[in-house]
Amino acid sequence: MDAMNREPGAAARRVETRPFEGQKPGTSGLRKSVREFSEPHYLENFIQAIFNTLGGDARGALVLGGDGRYGNRDAIQRILRQAAANGFRRVIVGRGGILSTPAASCLIRKHGVDGGIILSASHNPGGADGDFGVKFNGANGGPAPESVTAAIHAASGALDHYLTCDAPAIDLDRDGCHDLCGMRVDVIDPVADYADLLEGLFDFDALREMLGGGRFRMRFDAMHAVTGPYAREILERRLGAPEGTVMNGEPLEDFGGGHPDPNLVHARALVDLMNGNDPPAFGAASDGDGDRNMVLGRGGYINPCDSLAVLTANAHLVPGYRTLAGVARSMPTSRAVDRVAAARELPCYETPTGWKFFGNLLDDGRITLCGEESFGTGSSHVREKDGLWAVLFWLNIIAARRQPARAILREHWRQFGRDYFTRHDYEGVDGAGAEALVAGLRERLGGLPGQPFGEEVVSAADDFAYEDPVDGSVSRGQGICLYFESGARAVFRLSGTGTAGATLRLYCERYERDPTLLELDTQRTLAPVLGAAAAVAGIEAHTGRTAPDVIT
């Protein structure tokens, strides 16, 4: 039977099931422990909920792949059988089951398919005792909006069966076309289309000249996650960087026992290298699914908030970004990019945390660049944040300006001032205590202005709400914001990306314009703001913690 002209669901087998509690997608899909995903029917239920939400008119073709973590290959085979049974005519799969999140977005957009399923828990740990995740991206290549994730959650609670079919496993390790229960499965190179897209945006000739001569040394830490093959193809093969430029480049099911979160704690080997006796000129790392980035100049880390501002200020040096429509940042992200946007007379939008909120702005042509403080930066080239893209953007600026990264950053501070910024993460805290902390803040918001806490006095307080300027949708309860008379700001949020307990995030920032005060220690500079925020919220009383687990 021709896979492109068959009757939908012709080989379907019905499997009786029951709903599972808690299959509610967060900001980046459904993330749970491998143990929970391993329960019989758990994965299939959630996939069926996605398919039921899509409806029959959106079942032409899908992109499917993941970050290679434990369970990735098995999940792909099971999802393929479900897709065939549910009437899909074609699925595009990355060879080896591998697709970075930005590469999946690239493929969705290039091939004009109905959407994609990305298997990843992003920066969460992997392995049999780690986490697993499933995310649905729409036809624009971006994460499903809240209306769709809410519908998926509702569908997951009403299931009494799912559909699958009986077929042998597809060979995922060789490119080619396969028939599975009448559905066409195309196994393709997971890197080529994405690398071609980036080559069209950046000055690869200038980058080859800089990286290929051996004078400019860099290291990219793939953290044994999905970006290894992408970084090797782009940095070492296409741009001529020496072999070994990419560290930990082999994707492993358990990420080599590490935590694939590119920050100062979990990318310690790279940080130590960059602070060593003979450091490379530039360092970078990416996370489990390839959408986050950390960049370091020789001897110093570049905060993601500063990074977005520097990219915006220097975009005219990059071929694909000579002109910008506008920029956007998530609310907890520092206001550094706002200052650049004001100077360049660019529209600047403040959105809730979650990349899906940038999607409408990108699709409507209102913005070109966007970013979050959580090591995510991106642009209109895809509808996801993109770790390697951000690294190449920085390298392109360095090549064009012929200056080290830290010198570029210092000049930026001298021109625009510096927004000192930090994030303190309290991980795995008791959920009830964390909820009580946030609820208590909400109840007291109206009475906080005018109250002193240590060296700071609260000037205003609110619970961030966002009205989408494109479709008018409203998202409330997106973070508690405290503003101080000194001009400093503190933000409290409960993260939706963890799988055990709750993660309380505290973000603090303060703007400094004095040119003699631009090189201070961030934690010391923000100590009065951090102390005031902790006192306002009662962090120790609610969580039992006297210090954060991670500081960035």
N, C-alpha and C positions, 0 to 999 in steps of 0.2 A: 504494500500500500504506500502511496506517495505521502511522505510525512507532512507535506505542505497542503495536502488536500483531503486529509482524513476526517472522519467524524470525531469531534471532540470527545475525549473520555472513552474511546472505543474499547480500550483494554482495562478499564477501571475495575478495581476490586474494593468493595466497601469494608471498612474495618470499624467495628463498634468501639466507642470510646466514651469518656466522660470529661467534663471540664476540669482544668487544674486552676487552683487559686493563684493569683499573683502574676498572671501572664500579661502584665501591663507594660508596654514599651516606655522606656524613659527617654531622655534627650537624645540617645543614640541607640535606640532599639531595646531589645530584651536581653539583659545580662543576668546570668545566674551561674551558680557553681556547675562544674562538669557533672558532679554527682546528681544535681537536680535535673540537668538536661538528659542524663542517662536513664531516668525513669522511663519505663515503657510508655510509648505514645506521646511523651512530653514534647519532643521536637515536632513530630508530625501534627500534633494538635495546633501548635502555633503557626506552622506553615499553612495548614488548612484554613486557619483564621485569616491569614493574609490573603489567600486565594479567594475565600468567600467575600472578603471586603472588596477585592478588585472587580468582581463581576465578570460575566462572560465576554463583554466587549473589550476587555483589557488583557486578554490571554493569548496574544499573538506570539511574543518573544520576550525572553528574559536574559539578563546577565547574571552569572552565578560564580562566586569564588570567595576566598577567605584568606586569613593571614597565616594559615598553616599550623595553627595551634592544635593541641590534642583534640581529636574528634573531628577535625575539618574534613578529611577525606570521606569518612563514613557518612557524615551528615550530607555531603554533596550527593552521594549515590542515592540516599533516601529521598532527598528533595527532588532529584531528577525523576524518580519514579512517581512521586506525587504530582509533579508538573505535567508529566505525560498523562496521568490518569485524570487530571483536571482540565485537559483540553488544550494545553499550550502546544504550539506547533514547533517552536524552536527555543533552545537554550544555548547561550554562548558561555563556555566555561574556560577559565584560565588553566593552562597546562599545569599539572600537578595539584590542581585545586587552588592555585595561588592567584590572588588578585589583591593588590593594595586598594584601600578605599578610594583614593583619588583616581586610580587607574580604572576601577569599576565605574566611577562616574563618567570618565572619559569614554569608555566603551558604550555605556547607555546612550550618551549623547551622539556619538559618532554613528552608531548603528540604528538609531531611532527606534529602540525597543520600548516596551511598555513599562520597564522598570528593572530593578535588580535586587537580588538577595545577597547581602554581604555577611559572611560568617566571621565575626570578630567580637572580642570583648575589649578591643582597642588596647589601652595601656595596662589593663588588668593582667595579673600573672596567668601563666598557662600551665600545661601539664595535667596529669590525671587528677591532681588535687587543686587545680586552679579553676579558672572561669571560662565560660563559653558565652557566645552572644550571637544574636540574629538581628539584622536590621534590614528593613525594606526601604529602598530608594525609588522615587517616582520616575516618570518619563523624562523629567528635566535633569536627572542625574543626582538630585539632592535628596536628603533625608525626608521621609514622609512628614507632612505637616501634622499639627496636633489633631485636626479633624480626622485624618486617616488613622493615626495611631490610636485615637479613642475608639474608632470603629473596629479596628483590629482587636482591641481589648474586649469590646462588647461581643464580638463574634467568638472570641475564645471562651467566653462564659456560657455560650449557648450550643456548644458542639455535642452531638451524640454519635458522630462518625467522621472519619476522614477517608479520602480516596488515595489509593496507590495502585501499582501494577507489579506483576511478577516478571522480572527480567534480570539477566546477569549484569554484573558491574561493568561500567564503561571503563576503557583504558584511558586514564587521565594523564598518562605520562608521554603520550605522543600526539602531536597535532593531527587533526583529521575530523572527518564527518562520520557520525554514527547514527543508527536508528535504534531508538529505545521505545518499545511499545507504540511504534508509529510516529514518535516525535523525533525531530532532528536535533542532534546534539553536536555542536561544533566546539572542539577543543582547540584553542588557539594560543599563540605566544602571548603571555600575560603582560609583556613589557613593551613590545614594539610600538603599538599605537600611542601609548602614553609618552614614550620617549620621543616619538615624532612630533607630538603636540608641543612638548617643551622645547624642542629644537627650533620650532617656528616662533617661539616667544622671546628667546634669549639670543645674545650674540655669541654663538658657539665658536666663531672664528677667534674672537678676543679671548674666550675662555680657553681654547686650545693653546693659544700663545702663552697664556699665563700658567696653565696647569701642566702643559707638556714639556716645558723647558727644564723642570726640576728646581727652578729658583723659588717658586712659591709652593710650599708644602702645606698640605691639609690632611685632616683625618675625618672620616665620616663613620660614626658608630651605628651600625644597623641593629645592634642589640639582639642578634640572632632572630630577628623578626622579618617581616615581609619585605622591607625595602632593600635587603641585601642584593637580590638580582637586579633591581632597578638601578641602584647606585653603581653597581659594577658596570652595567651596560652604559650608563650615561657618563659617569665620572672617569672610569678607567678605560673603556673602549672608545666611546665617541669623542671624549674630550682629552684623552691621552694622559690622564693622571697616572702616576706609577702604580703598578700592582701592589696591593697592600694598603692603598689609600683608604679602602673600605675595610673597617674593622668588624669582626663578628658578623660576617656577611652571609653565613649559611642559615636559612630559616630552620628553626628547630621547634618540635612540638611543645617543648617546655621553655623555649627561649633560653636554652642553656642554663636553666636554673635561676636566671635573673628575672628582674621585674622590668618589662619593656616600657618604662615611662621615662622619657628623655628629660630628666631634671638633674639638679646638682647632687642629689642623693643617689639615685639609681643608675646614673651614667657616670659613676665615680671614676672608672678607669680613664675615660676621656677627659674628665675634669682634671685629674691628677696629671695627665699627659700635658694638658694645656698650661698647667701651672708649674711644670717641671723646669729642668735646667736648660733644655734645648727644645722648646715647644714649637710645634708647627705654627704657621701664620694664621691658620683658621681651623676651627673645629666645629662639628655639627653632629647631631644625633636625631634619630626618628624613633617612633614608637611601634607598638605591635602591628597596627594595620597601616602605618605609613602616612597618617594624616597630621601628625604633630611634629614639631621641630624644636630643637634647642640649638642656638648658635653661640659660639664663643670666639672672641678674638684672643690674641696672644696675651695671657695673663688675666683675662677677665671675661665674665659671663655677660651676655647681652639680654636684658629682660625682654620677654615677648611684647610687652607694651611699648617699650622703646623701639623694638624691631619693627613693629607695624608703622610707627611714626617715621622711622628712617627710610623704610621702603617707599612710603608715600612721598616723602620729601625728595627722593632721588629717582622716582619712577621715570622721569623724562630721559634718563640715561639708558633705559632698557627698551629695546626695539618694540616689544609688544605692548608697551605701556607709556608711549609718548604723551598721550592725553588720558585723563581720568574723568569718568562721569561723576564720581563721588566716592566716599569711603564710609565704612560702618565699623563699629566695635560693639562688643557685648558690654552690658552695663558695668560689671565689676572691673573691666579693663580700665587702666588709667586713662586720663584725659590728654595724654601726650599727642595722640593723633588729631585730636580736636584742634590743637594749636596750629598744627601744620595745615589742616583743612581751612581754618580761618585765614591764614596767611596766603593760601593759594586760591581762596574764594571757591572752595569746593563744598558741596553739600556733605554733611556728616550726620550719620544716624546712630542712635544708641538703642540697642536691642536687648532682649533677654538672652541669657546663656543658652546655647544650642544652635548649631549651624543651620538648622532648618529656618530660623528666623531671617537669615541672610538671603535665603532662596528667592523670596518674592522681590526683594530689592534688586537682586542680580537679574532675575528674569525680566523685570520691568525696566532694566537699563538705568536704574538710579545710581548704582555704585559699580566700581571696578575692583576695588580692593576692600578686604574686610579681615577682621581678626579678633581673637580672644586671648585673654591673659593666660589661658591654660595651654600655652604652647601651640596654638593653632593660628595659621595665617593662610589666606587664600585669595582667589580672584575670580573673575568671570570666565576663566578658561575651563573650569569644571564647577560643580556645585557642592564641593566638599573642601575642607581645609586640606592643605597639601604640603607635607614636610619637605620633600625633595625640591619642589617648586620654590619654596622659601629659601632654601640653601642656594639654589642657582641664582635667585634674585640678588642675594647678598654678594655672591661671587661676581655677578655681572657688574654690580655697583663698584666693587673693589677694583675690578679690571678697568672700568671706565675712569674712575677717579685716581687710580694708582696710589691709593692710600691703604694702610692697614685698617681692619674693621674697627679697632678701638679708637683710632684717630678720627674716623668718620663719625663715630658716636660722640666723641668729645666736641667736635665742631658742631654737631647737631644741638648739643646742650647749650653751647655758647650762643647759638642763633635763636633757639626757641625756649631755653630754660629746661630744667630737669624736673620730671615728675618722679620723685622717689616712690617706689612701689614694692610691696611685698604681699605674699599670700601665705597664711598659716593654716595647715590642714590638721585637723584632729580626726584621725581615722579610726573606724571601728568602734565609735562611742555608742553607748546605749541609745537606741532609737527614741525611747520615750523621753529621756533626758534632753536630747537634742531638740525634739519637737516642743518640749516645754519651754526651752530657751527661746526659740523663735516665736512661739505663741505669746510668751511673756513680753517680748519686745514689741510685738504688734499691739498688745493691749496698752502699752505705755507710750506709744509714739507721740500722742498729742501732748503729753506732759513733760517730754524730755527737753525741748528747746529752753535755753536759759539756765539749765542745770550744769554745774561744774563737775568734772570727773578728772582728778589729778590736775595736770597742767592745761587741760582742754575744757572748753565750754561748748555744749551742744547749741548750734544755731538753728538747725532744722533736722527733721527726721521723717522718712516716708517708707512705704512699702511699694517697691517699683512695679508699675503697671505699664503695659505697652499696647498702643493701638497701631496696628499695621497700616502704614500709609497707602498700601496698594489695595488690600481687600477689606480693610476696616475691622478685621478680627481683633479681639482684645485678650491679652494674657495678663492675669493678675497674680499677685503673690510671688513675684520673681526675685525678691531679695530685699532685705532690710537695709536701708541706707541712712547713715548718720553723718551729718555735716557739722563741722566745728568752726568756731569763730576765727581760728587761725587759717582757715582755707583748706584744712585737711579733710579727708573723707574716710569712713570705714563702712564696709559692706559685710553682711552676714548672709550665707546661703547654706542650705543642705544640699549636698551633691546627689545627683541621680545616677552616678556612674559606678558606684560600688555594689558589691553583692553581699557583704557581711556587715551587720550593724549599720550605723550611719556615719557619714563623713561631714563634719562641720567645717566650713571654709570661712576664714576671716581675711578680708582684703583691706589693706590700708595704703593710703597714698597722701603725699604732700608735695606741693609745687614749690620749687626754688628757682628764683631768677638771678640771685646774686652770683656773679661769675667766680667769686672766691669760695663759694660753698657748693660747688658742683661735683666734688670728688669725695664726699663724705661716705662713711659706712652706712649702708641702708638701714640696718636693724637699729643702730644707735640713733640715727636721725628720726626714725619712726617710732622709737620707744614710747614717747608720750602719747602718741595716737593709739598704739597697741594697748598700752596700759588703760587708757580711757575706755576703749572699746570692750576690753575684758571686764572692766568694772561695770559698765552699763549693762552688759549681757549676763554677767555672773557665770562666766565660762566654767570656772572650777567647781562652783556649787552645782551646776547642772550636769557636768560631764565627769567630774572627778579628776580631770586632767589639769596639771599645772604647767604643761608645755605642749606645743604641737608636735606631731610626728614628723611632718615634713615642712620645711621652710623654703620658699622660692621667691 
